[in-house]
Amino acid sequence: MKTIVIPAFGIENLQIMDRPEPTPGPGQVLLKMNAWSLNYRDLLIVKGLYNPKLKLPFVPLSDGVGEVIGIGEGVTRVKLGERVAGCFMQKWISGDVNDTAARSALGGALEGVAAEQVVLDQEGVVRVPAHLTDEEAATLPCAALTAWNALVTHGKLKAGDTVLIQGTGGVSIFALQFAKILGARVIATSSSNAKLERVQAMGASDGINYKETPSWEDKVRELTGGAGVDHVVEVGGAATFNQSLKAVRTGGRISLIGVLAGKGDVNLMPVLMKGVCVQGIFVGSRTMFEAMNREIDNEQLRPIVDRVFGFAEIQAALTHLESGAHFGKVCIRI
């Protein structure tokens, strides 16, 4: 079978190699992969920025969907022919994240799913909503679940709340979709007016171009009558965190998810003085994944797929992701 491998760090070094077809053992399932989706973490891993000590060669990518074509002894959770996605953390079933769960992440602690066939433990897969295409379903394990955990599981978002999303990548767009389902107001930032028009067409009440309005946090407060938003989905990291602290209301919440904007000095005093809850969000558990899928199914929600590449176009797909030109998720059809 064909497998994508990192023999040396760098997008340009990715190779397609032949490996023996895997066989499921007791409690395991064999998946014929149909599609993958890319996350910023995948880009960091391929470039050697996520874990420079990663043992190479390594199979990347955490997110994918496939058909169950083989089952090992004792498998009861899924059946042959069902379409499933692998959980980002294979051993985080429920409850709070712990060290064991954190060490079971696909495409990082464990080898990823960038192969034509993959063996996973039956406890680490979930059925995906039937109305979704393979590419749409492949976007769910990381980006969608991260947004769900931030706003629903930990965020307890409710109708009438206001959410600030940063940019138009996968997590932010899912956050917009989930927030609208729950009846919340969404304010979005982006460097592209065209993208801001798209998020407003999807239901965002306001869009702020952060290049045209560098002090976007002041505009956020103006749009909220001086109060600030209830919830910030913070994907920029240290470089945008101080502005998020100014944009959030007293007693509000910041879900810290990414580090896309780079490094910066963080002033923690507003966290104390405003009583802000800062919650680190590291994707989510299988239980959360299943709850999210039920809501996606009930609402017939469709993920936003920016572009679909072919198996052999992995380098081009990662380069497109790195460019920041995408809106929603970048996928690969197998």
Secondary structure as the mmCIF struct_conf table of DSSP 4:
data_model
#
loop_
_struct_conf.conf_type_id
_struct_conf.id
_struct_conf.beg_label_comp_id
_struct_conf.beg_label_asym_id
_struct_conf.beg_label_seq_id
_struct_conf.end_label_comp_id
_struct_conf.end_label_asym_id
_struct_conf.end_label_seq_id
STRN STRN1 LYS A 2 VAL A 5
STRN STRN2 ILE A 6 ILE A 6
BEND BEND1 PRO A 7 GLY A 10
HELX_RH_3T_P HELX_RH_3T_P1 ILE A 11 ASN A 13
STRN STRN3 GLN A 15 ASP A 18
HELX_LH_PP_P HELX_LH_PP_P1 PRO A 20 PRO A 22
TURN_TY1_P TURN_TY1_P1 PRO A 26 GLY A 27
STRN STRN4 GLN A 28 SER A 37
HELX_RH_AL_P HELX_RH_AL_P1 TYR A 40 LYS A 47
TURN_TY1_P TURN_TY1_P2 GLY A 48 GLY A 48
BEND BEND2 LEU A 49 TYR A 50
TURN_TY1_P TURN_TY1_P3 PRO A 52 LYS A 53
BEND BEND3 LEU A 56 PRO A 57
STRN STRN5 PHE A 58 PHE A 58
BEND BEND4 SER A 62 SER A 62
STRN STRN6 ASP A 63 ILE A 71
TURN_TY1_P TURN_TY1_P4 GLU A 73 GLY A 74
BEND BEND5 ARG A 77 ARG A 77
TURN_TY1_P TURN_TY1_P5 LEU A 80 GLY A 81
STRN STRN7 ARG A 83 GLY A 86
BEND BEND6 PHE A 88 PHE A 88
STRN STRN8 MET A 89 MET A 89
TURN_TY1_P TURN_TY1_P6 GLN A 90 LYS A 91
BEND BEND7 SER A 94 ASP A 96
HELX_RH_AL_P HELX_RH_AL_P2 ASP A 99 ALA A 102
TURN_TY1_P TURN_TY1_P7 ARG A 103 SER A 104
STRN STRN9 ALA A 105 LEU A 106
TURN_TY1_P TURN_TY1_P8 GLY A 107 ALA A 109
STRN STRN10 LEU A 110 LEU A 110
BEND BEND8 VAL A 113 VAL A 113
STRN STRN11 ALA A 115 ALA A 115
BEND BEND9 GLU A 116 GLU A 116
STRN STRN12 GLN A 117 ASP A 121
HELX_RH_3T_P HELX_RH_3T_P2 GLN A 122 GLY A 124
STRN STRN13 VAL A 125 ARG A 127
TURN_TY1_P TURN_TY1_P9 ALA A 130 HIS A 131
BEND BEND10 LEU A 132 LEU A 132
HELX_RH_AL_P HELX_RH_AL_P3 ASP A 134 ALA A 138
TURN_TY1_P TURN_TY1_P10 THR A 139 THR A 139
HELX_RH_PI_P HELX_RH_PI_P1 LEU A 140 ALA A 144
HELX_RH_AL_P HELX_RH_AL_P4 LEU A 145 TRP A 148
HELX_RH_PI_P HELX_RH_PI_P2 ASN A 149 THR A 153
TURN_TY1_P TURN_TY1_P11 HIS A 154 GLY A 155
TURN_TY1_P TURN_TY1_P12 ALA A 159 GLY A 160
STRN STRN14 THR A 162 GLN A 166
BEND BEND11 GLY A 167 THR A 168
STRN STRN15 GLY A 169 GLY A 169
HELX_RH_AL_P HELX_RH_AL_P5 GLY A 170 ILE A 181
TURN_TY1_P TURN_TY1_P13 LEU A 182 GLY A 183
STRN STRN16 ARG A 185 SER A 190
BEND BEND12 SER A 191 SER A 191
HELX_RH_AL_P HELX_RH_AL_P6 ASN A 193 ALA A 201
TURN_TY1_P TURN_TY1_P14 MET A 202 GLY A 203
BEND BEND13 SER A 205 SER A 205
STRN STRN17 ASP A 206 ASN A 209
TURN_TY1_P TURN_TY1_P15 TYR A 210 GLU A 212
BEND BEND14 PRO A 214 PRO A 214
HELX_RH_AL_P HELX_RH_AL_P7 TRP A 216 LEU A 223
TURN_TY1_P TURN_TY1_P16 THR A 224 GLY A 226
BEND BEND15 ALA A 227 ALA A 227
STRN STRN18 VAL A 229 GLU A 234
BEND BEND16 GLY A 236 GLY A 236
HELX_RH_AL_P HELX_RH_AL_P8 ALA A 238 ALA A 247
STRN STRN19 VAL A 248 LEU A 256
TURN_TY1_P TURN_TY1_P17 LEU A 260 ALA A 261
HELX_RH_AL_P HELX_RH_AL_P9 MET A 269 MET A 273
TURN_TY1_P TURN_TY1_P18 LYS A 274 GLY A 275
STRN STRN20 CYS A 277 GLY A 280
HELX_RH_AL_P HELX_RH_AL_P10 ARG A 286 GLU A 299
TURN_TY1_P TURN_TY1_P19 GLN A 300 GLN A 300
STRN STRN21 VAL A 305 GLY A 310
HELX_RH_3T_P HELX_RH_3T_P3 PHE A 311 GLU A 313
HELX_RH_AL_P HELX_RH_AL_P11 ILE A 314 SER A 323
TURN_TY1_P TURN_TY1_P20 GLY A 324 GLY A 324
BEND BEND17 PHE A 327 PHE A 327
STRN STRN22 GLY A 328 GLY A 328
STRN STRN23 LYS A 329 ARG A 333
#
